[in-house]
Amino acid sequence: MKRSFFTVSLAVVILAVAGRAAADETLTDRCSVTVFIKVPYADNNKLDDKDIILARSANMCRLVEGQTSTPAFRGVCQHDPQKKSAWTERIPYSSIKNSDRRFRWICGSTLERSRCEEGTKQIRFRIGPDRLLEAECTK
């Protein structure tokens, strides 16, 4: 009986640790308008159906949250400019990086690039107060 309790407890601890991915690096930048993350990497500022939207305006929030059960785009909305939005879902870093390990994001209509550390497997995003943009890179 004692041995099986230990095995079950160890399994619970392993599952709890495996389910929680700690950020190895968090990149921050500033952008006061809506941000688009290009999926896959592209050198244009055209909004495509696979892109991720970090919305700051009511119109863009409607695209992310949708008026129906299915939103038009993935992403998050910042309802209160004084608070951080929720994180987007984690996505494979390989789906947005180029051969230089950079990912493309657009601040309004300005093309920007950032790069996570070598070995990054997943990435997620959120926006916050004071024009904050955060990218969490996880190995």
Backbone torsions as a table, in degrees:
resi	resn	phi	psi	omega
1	MET	NA	-44.0	-178.8
2	LYS	-62.6	-39.8	-178.5
3	ARG	-66.4	-41.5	-178.9
4	SER	-68.2	-34.1	176.4
5	PHE	-62.8	-42.0	178.5
6	PHE	-63.1	-43.6	-179.8
7	THR	-61.9	-44.7	179.5
8	VAL	-64.9	-43.4	179.6
9	SER	-62.4	-42.6	178.8
10	LEU	-63.7	-40.4	178.5
11	ALA	-63.2	-39.7	178.7
12	VAL	-64.1	-43.0	179.2
13	VAL	-63.9	-43.8	179.7
14	ILE	-62.5	-44.9	178.9
15	LEU	-63.1	-40.3	-179.8
16	ALA	-64.5	-42.6	179.8
17	VAL	-70.3	-41.6	-179.1
18	ALA	-66.6	-32.7	-179.0
19	GLY	-75.4	-15.4	-177.6
20	ARG	-108.4	112.4	178.6
21	ALA	-97.5	119.3	179.1
22	ALA	-86.2	142.9	179.2
23	ALA	-71.3	129.9	175.4
24	ASP	-86.8	-22.3	-178.5
25	GLU	-160.1	137.0	173.6
26	THR	-122.2	118.2	178.7
27	LEU	-90.7	140.9	176.2
28	THR	-128.3	147.1	176.9
29	ASP	-151.5	177.9	-179.0
30	ARG	-119.9	138.5	174.7
31	CYS	-160.3	125.3	-175.0
32	SER	-92.5	-2.2	-179.8
33	VAL	-121.6	-173.3	178.9
34	THR	-61.5	143.2	179.9
35	VAL	-114.7	136.8	173.3
36	PHE	-113.4	134.0	172.4
37	ILE	-102.4	122.2	-177.4
38	LYS	-77.0	123.1	177.9
39	VAL	-128.5	109.4	-5.5
40	PRO	-77.1	178.8	179.4
41	TYR	-52.7	134.0	176.5
42	ALA	-151.8	146.6	179.7
43	ASP	-94.3	52.1	175.8
44	ASN	-145.8	162.1	179.9
45	ASN	-107.2	24.4	176.5
46	LYS	-82.0	132.2	179.4
47	LEU	-77.3	120.1	178.9
48	ASP	-108.9	162.3	-173.2
49	ASP	-67.8	-16.4	177.9
50	LYS	-96.7	-7.5	-178.4
51	ASP	-66.3	157.6	177.5
52	ILE	-103.9	132.3	-179.6
53	ILE	-107.9	128.9	170.6
54	LEU	-108.1	96.5	-167.2
55	ALA	-87.6	138.4	174.9
56	ARG	-118.3	-10.7	-177.8
57	SER	-115.0	158.1	-179.2
58	ALA	-60.1	-42.5	-179.9
59	ASN	-62.1	-43.8	180.0
60	MET	-71.4	-33.6	176.6
61	CYS	-61.3	-37.0	178.3
62	ARG	-62.9	-35.5	177.0
63	LEU	-67.0	-38.4	-178.4
64	VAL	-75.8	-45.0	-174.5
65	GLU	-89.5	-22.0	175.1
66	GLY	72.8	148.3	174.8
67	GLN	-90.8	-10.8	178.0
68	THR	-114.7	-168.7	-179.6
69	SER	-73.0	-18.7	-179.0
70	THR	-116.7	115.7	177.5
71	PRO	-68.3	155.6	-179.2
72	ALA	-74.4	-32.0	-178.9
73	PHE	-135.1	158.0	172.6
74	ARG	-85.3	155.9	176.7
75	GLY	148.9	-162.5	-179.8
76	VAL	-136.9	161.4	-180.0
77	CYS	-124.2	138.8	174.6
78	GLN	-97.7	99.6	-179.0
79	HIS	-75.9	-32.8	-179.1
80	ASP	-119.9	112.4	-177.2
81	PRO	-58.5	-16.3	-179.7
82	GLN	-89.0	-6.0	-176.7
83	LYS	-123.4	160.3	175.6
84	LYS	-78.5	147.7	173.4
85	SER	-78.0	173.1	171.1
86	ALA	-69.6	161.6	173.7
87	TRP	-75.0	150.0	168.4
88	THR	-70.3	170.1	171.9
89	GLU	-67.6	152.1	174.9
90	ARG	-70.5	140.8	175.3
91	ILE	-127.4	157.0	176.7
92	PRO	-62.0	130.8	179.1
93	TYR	-61.8	-32.7	-179.8
94	SER	-61.3	-21.3	-178.5
95	SER	-78.9	-12.2	-178.2
96	ILE	-125.8	-9.1	-176.0
97	LYS	-91.2	153.9	172.9
98	ASN	-95.2	-170.8	-177.8
99	SER	-67.7	-15.9	179.3
100	ASP	-94.0	7.5	-177.0
101	ARG	67.5	16.6	178.7
102	ARG	-93.9	148.7	171.0
103	PHE	-116.6	151.0	-176.3
104	ARG	-99.1	132.2	171.6
105	TRP	-135.6	153.4	-175.3
106	ILE	-121.2	125.7	175.8
107	CYS	-102.3	103.0	-174.2
108	GLY	68.7	-100.4	174.8
109	SER	-125.2	7.7	-178.2
110	THR	-90.4	124.1	177.8
111	LEU	-75.8	128.9	179.0
112	GLU	-128.3	161.1	175.6
113	ARG	-138.7	146.3	173.9
114	SER	-139.9	167.2	-178.4
115	ARG	-143.0	131.9	173.3
116	CYS	-85.3	164.8	178.8
117	GLU	-62.6	157.3	174.2
118	GLU	-55.2	138.5	177.8
119	GLY	90.3	0.3	178.7
120	THR	-64.9	132.0	-179.6
121	LYS	-105.2	-36.7	-176.7
122	GLN	-135.6	159.6	179.2
123	ILE	-147.2	149.5	173.5
124	ARG	-145.8	165.8	-171.1
125	PHE	-136.2	157.4	169.0
126	ARG	-158.0	165.4	176.8
127	ILE	-121.4	155.5	-177.5
128	GLY	-144.7	-169.9	-179.4
129	PRO	-67.6	166.5	177.2
130	ASP	57.7	40.3	176.0
131	ARG	63.1	21.4	-174.2
132	LEU	-74.4	136.3	169.8
133	LEU	-124.0	128.3	178.9
134	GLU	-120.5	137.7	173.2
135	ALA	-123.2	121.9	-179.1
136	GLU	-102.9	114.8	-177.4
137	CYS	-99.4	127.4	-176.0
138	THR	-124.2	133.9	178.9
139	LYS	-89.4	NA	NA
